[in-house]
């Protein structure tokens, strides 16, 4: 019984320490945390875009083209707690997804921004701020 008690105390200390550390890291650099959240949202959207690209029209997909891509197929709300998202330049072979954060970016003047160019089998992500 005593071993369980010590183990339990150690687990509680470890969990509390991790919680405090994660809050400190986020509090130290909110722009970085916002950038990471935008990247995660864009990665999810990119995975959906590739799935839709490879799905036939008879199954409500895009049947090998990004030209008929819509933002509503990739995300239910184009604005969330992390920022706003847009889809632009859809063509047969690519499309561009842009995430604009709520925190000020590296330049100290404009919001965090991440741009993903999607292709059928790959993507290119660029952090612009």
Phi, psi and omega in degrees: 000324181294322178299317180299320181295315179295317179297319180297317178298317180298317179298316180297316179297317180297316181294315179297319179298316179296321179296315180295319180296316181295323178293323179293316180298314180294319182292330181290325183217081181297329179295319179295318178296319179294319178299316179297320179295319178297317179299316180297315178299316181293324177296319177297317178296320180296319178297319178295320180298317179293323177296314179296321180302318184271004179258137183288159179298326180295340176254025180064029177261193182257356172051054173080020177214145174267355186300332181257016181295143175230148179295324181295338176284341185257332183209139184285327179231119181288351176232128176222192184295339182269336182156204180236155185230141178227156175241130180218166177053042177291130176226185180296329188248349182202168171207162182240128175249134180234132175245125179245120186281180179260348180261154177289136184277197185297331182282351177078003184233322184245159183293161173305138178216135178229134181239132178240127172259122184261140172233174183300323186234008181200178176209160178231116182254131180231126174272111184269345177202000000 
